[in-house]
Amino acid sequence: MKPVRVGICGLGTVGSGTFNVLNRNAEAIAARTGRIITIGQVGARRDNPACDTSTTEVSRDIFEVARNPDIDIVVELIGGYDTAKDLILTAIEHGKHVVTANKALIAEHGNEIFQAAREKNVTVTYEAAVAGGIPIIKCLREGLAGNSINWLAGIINGTGNFILTEMGDKNRSFGDVLKEAQELGYAEADPTFDVEGIDACHKLTIMASIAFGIPLQFNKAYTEGISKVTPADIRYAEELGYRIKHLGIARHNGAGVELRVHPTLIPASQPLANINGVLNSVVVNADAVGEAMLVGPGAGAEPTASSVVADIMDIARTMEAPQTNPKPLGFDSDRLQDTPVLPIADTHSACYLRIHADDHPGVMHAITSILGKQGINIEAMTQKAVRESDGYADIVILTQKVQESLMDQALAKIEQLDDVQAPVTRIRVEAMA
Amino acid sequence: MKPVRVGICGLGTVGSGTFNVLNRNAEAIAARTGRIITIGQVGARRDNPACDTSTTEVSRDIFEVARNPDIDIVVELIGGYDTAKDLILTAIEHGKHVVTANKALIAEHGNEIFQAAREKNVTVTYEAAVAGGIPIIKCLREGLAGNSINWLAGIINGTGNFILTEMGDKNRSFGDVLKEAQELGYAEADPTFDVEGIDACHKLTIMASIAFGIPLQFNKAYTEGISKVTPADIRYAEELGYRIKHLGIARHNGAGVELRVHPTLIPASQPLANINGVLNSVVVNADAVGEAMLVGPGAGAEPTASSVVADIMDIARTMEAPQTNPKPLGFDSDRLQDTPVLPIADTHSACYLRIHADDHPGVMHAITSILGKQGINIEAMTQKAVRESDGYADIVILTQKVQESLMDQALAKIEQLDDVQAPVTRIRVEAMA
């Protein structure tokens, strides 16, 4: 059979990793795929010194790759929305299979892209879009496909996990560690996507669609970042037997799907609690398997390339019969469910509250009375030493599970107390069981 | 398209789990596969009260299922060697695809079975044969297929891991915990397969073939059980910063492939060190991804069924073009490597030694002198309190990496010392880095 010709668009971190892995492991890749896979063309605005492209055809116009009749698989690694989407749709229009690592694009425009691919009977894969080198898409879509999934939870942003790990290990502030993460290259100059949970939410949106057979609905997900977490919260949580992780959680609760990214207290004994630094990890809880966990690098040139190349190999193997591939979201698009994504106000969580309050005999009573009137049960409550700087103390409360909207109302009332300094810190708690 | 008809042979633990998962999740399975999957026939010597087979055709002759012209996929869940092999070969001969959970059969007769399947252009899959519900076969064969794998290490026998965990947590002897494991149903009446590492070695053999593209070579693997590990060893290891796990290790060291199952000291900080109880876990170290880890249940009716059903779904999806499936061992059988499996004597490991010796001034000198003459460097050495019962003390030594055959010679000499009680306990140490 003739070689499969890959066109790589974008020669940044992941593009260069993909270029190098495909070349370095070419022989074993051919032995595994049954087809020789060659890089037919690279589209990149500039060269990357990490890649020797001297014997490769390079175009400065990525759209030339998408239209190149000699290219079988277009690999989109330029990132971003508009141009990337145009590129992918152009490639599909020209009958090419597509591999992408673009989580933002898939989460926000995947439905449209998959529809276009369906009409042209080509395959679009995106393993590298979620959790870098961890083959979680394949696991959800194929390896665990016989299961009815109850929930999944993941540490799916290495930057945020690095920051929380450092804050906890070294008692450092969020801002301080963020600055270091930027210097180390773990965080972008504009860290919003990572620390506000948008990146994690893109990945969660994709995983939830596969897990529950629902269309991609990024806009309905709840997202909360880690910037308000303090070293004191991490310490208090530790004293209570918990760690704070920035989790993406998707749960089918019967009525609908919860889709939320937020800082979360999880029991220190939970495996996810011990995933530190820039690692990613996803736990899947499902009816047949029970619980399975995957751990690995969530970013980086070659870890991400590992997933891109796996996708290329899957496509190369099935190129003569693309209809044998799994559907992009696991479920056939005609068979996706209309299970609603629940507004955060309708979800239920236990909560950790840190209330900074004047050390005054009546304040505890006032707070517990507000919680009691909202029907919120207290699991644990401790008052921490008064801070000399302001004469205020931290009151730390663990509540039992409560509907989010009731907690919102209680917090609004607590924040109106004269003795309480607003805002109150509220971090959701997950038993993960 | 007409439904895909599955024939389940064997209605024991895994068979009943498969029967129930296929029925319970039938609707979602059809939506994911694009084909309705029905149980066309069950072959079992007796009914299983866990399954309602009242509307299913049941035969007391499993070979009837293998020859049934209405069956597309034969699922072999009877276990064992001869009959299972005959059944699978009969099914292949009749043009049926095959799914099996039989690790012993695949590890020892897989080459022959895969050759037969190749000649008939049918698919044979066996995800459930390794690490139960963890989709490790798919991860190695597809998800990490672009990598050149350096090594993999796994806790791949839940019984052994349960026993070691209990011994360590509760300072109990091997025999004592084994008895409890038998009562709990975690261990068989004859526990040899589990505690002597044969079961783990079957799984390791299969993973190593996929990882390194070599034929299955169970007979060349080294296997050592956990029965000689004592609570004292676990405690001493802990003091040195290690845990003892029964690992299957496959490593490509340039000259060849190491393939070995034995108790192993690993640093307590390693993720594998914290996998406890009946859980299974596999760590893969590879050139592109770096390190990835999977954790999950290694046995049980529905966890194992999760993998069996995933295999059935893969086959159902590709039934019109089975040649698009990955090769059974990842690599095309024409392209398997003749990389030798190294004899254990040629491998190199650091070692933990526990020497039970008379508390006599010359004995330390005699031991270190023997090690020194063999060129074995000592990393750490401590003498533990004398046991009142026999007046002997435990001398615990950690050595640097040394060729196995040199260590064998040193141990033979140490065991000949008058003051030393033979045998010396030797447990290999892996830094896993």
Contacts between the chains, C-beta under 8 A, distances in Angstrom:
chain1	res1	chain2	res2	distance
A	17	B	288	7.3
A	21	B	146	5.6
A	21	B	147	7.8
A	21	B	287	7.8
A	21	B	288	4.8
A	22	B	146	7.5
A	24	B	148	7.6
A	24	B	287	7.5
A	25	B	146	6.1
A	25	B	147	7.0
A	25	B	148	5.4
A	25	B	287	7.4
A	25	B	288	7.7
A	28	B	148	6.3
A	28	B	213	6.7
A	28	B	331	7.8
A	29	B	145	7.4
A	29	B	146	6.1
A	30	B	335	8.0
A	31	B	213	6.3
A	31	B	331	4.9
A	31	B	332	6.0
A	31	B	335	3.7
A	32	B	141	7.9
A	32	B	145	5.3
A	32	B	213	7.6
A	32	B	326	7.4
A	32	B	327	7.4
A	32	B	330	5.3
A	32	B	331	5.5
A	32	B	332	7.5
A	33	B	145	7.8
A	34	B	327	7.3
A	34	B	332	5.5
A	127	B	143	7.3
A	133	B	288	7.2
A	133	B	289	3.9
A	133	B	290	6.8
A	133	B	292	6.2
A	134	B	292	6.0
A	135	B	138	7.8
A	135	B	139	5.4
A	135	B	142	7.5
A	135	B	143	2.8
A	135	B	144	6.7
A	135	B	292	7.8
A	138	B	135	7.8
A	138	B	138	6.4
A	138	B	139	7.5
A	138	B	142	6.3
A	138	B	143	4.9
A	139	B	135	5.4
A	139	B	138	7.5
A	139	B	139	7.3
A	139	B	143	7.4
A	141	B	32	7.9
A	142	B	135	7.5
A	142	B	138	6.3
A	142	B	310	6.2
A	142	B	313	7.4
A	142	B	314	6.4
A	143	B	127	7.4
A	143	B	135	2.8
A	143	B	138	4.9
A	143	B	139	7.5
A	143	B	307	7.6
A	143	B	310	5.5
A	144	B	135	6.7
A	144	B	306	6.3
A	144	B	310	6.8
A	145	B	29	7.4
A	145	B	32	5.2
A	145	B	33	7.8
A	145	B	309	7.5
A	145	B	310	5.3
A	145	B	313	5.1
A	146	B	21	5.6
A	146	B	22	7.5
A	146	B	25	6.1
A	146	B	29	6.1
A	146	B	305	7.3
A	146	B	306	5.7
A	146	B	308	7.9
A	146	B	309	3.0
A	146	B	310	5.4
A	146	B	312	7.6
A	146	B	313	6.2
A	147	B	21	7.8
A	147	B	25	7.0
A	147	B	306	5.7
A	148	B	24	7.6
A	148	B	25	5.4
A	148	B	28	6.3
A	213	B	28	6.7
A	213	B	31	6.3
A	213	B	32	7.6
A	271	B	274	7.7
A	271	B	295	6.5
A	274	B	271	7.6
A	274	B	274	6.7
A	286	B	306	7.4
A	287	B	21	7.8
A	287	B	24	7.5
A	287	B	25	7.4
A	287	B	302	7.3
A	288	B	17	7.4
A	288	B	21	4.9
A	288	B	25	7.6
A	288	B	133	7.3
A	288	B	302	4.2
A	288	B	303	6.7
A	288	B	305	5.6
A	288	B	306	4.0
A	288	B	309	7.2
A	289	B	133	3.9
A	289	B	296	6.4
A	289	B	297	6.7
A	289	B	302	7.2
A	289	B	303	5.1
A	289	B	306	4.1
A	290	B	133	6.8
A	290	B	296	7.4
A	290	B	297	5.2
A	290	B	300	7.5
A	290	B	302	7.4
A	290	B	303	5.6
A	291	B	296	6.7
A	291	B	297	7.5
A	292	B	133	6.1
A	292	B	134	6.0
A	292	B	135	7.8
A	292	B	294	7.1
A	292	B	295	6.8
A	292	B	296	3.6
A	292	B	297	7.7
A	293	B	293	8.0
A	293	B	294	7.2
A	293	B	295	4.3
A	293	B	296	6.7
A	294	B	292	7.1
A	294	B	293	7.2
A	294	B	294	5.5
A	294	B	295	7.7
A	295	B	271	6.6
A	295	B	292	6.8
A	295	B	293	4.2
A	295	B	294	7.7
A	295	B	295	7.4
A	296	B	289	6.3
A	296	B	290	7.3
A	296	B	291	6.7
A	296	B	292	3.6
A	296	B	293	6.7
A	297	B	289	6.7
A	297	B	290	5.2
A	297	B	291	7.5
A	297	B	292	7.7
A	300	B	290	7.5
A	302	B	287	7.3
A	302	B	288	4.2
A	302	B	289	7.2
A	302	B	290	7.4
A	303	B	288	6.7
A	303	B	289	5.1
A	303	B	290	5.7
A	305	B	146	7.3
A	305	B	288	5.6
A	306	B	144	6.3
A	306	B	146	5.7
A	306	B	147	5.7
A	306	B	286	7.4
A	306	B	288	4.0
A	306	B	289	4.1
A	307	B	143	7.6
A	308	B	146	7.9
A	309	B	145	7.5
A	309	B	146	3.0
A	309	B	288	7.2
A	310	B	142	6.2
A	310	B	143	5.4
A	310	B	144	6.7
A	310	B	145	5.3
A	310	B	146	5.4
A	312	B	146	7.6
A	313	B	142	7.4
A	313	B	145	5.1
A	313	B	146	6.2
A	314	B	142	6.4
A	317	B	324	5.7
A	317	B	325	7.8
A	317	B	326	6.7
A	318	B	318	8.0
A	318	B	321	7.8
A	318	B	324	4.3
A	320	B	321	7.1
A	320	B	324	7.1
A	321	B	318	7.7
A	321	B	320	7.1
A	321	B	321	3.8
A	321	B	324	5.1
A	324	B	317	5.7
A	324	B	318	4.3
A	324	B	320	7.0
A	324	B	321	5.2
A	324	B	324	4.9
A	325	B	317	7.8
A	326	B	32	7.4
A	326	B	317	6.7
A	327	B	32	7.4
A	327	B	34	7.4
A	330	B	32	5.3
A	331	B	28	7.8
A	331	B	31	4.9
A	331	B	32	5.5
A	332	B	31	6.0
A	332	B	32	7.6
A	332	B	34	5.4
A	335	B	31	3.8
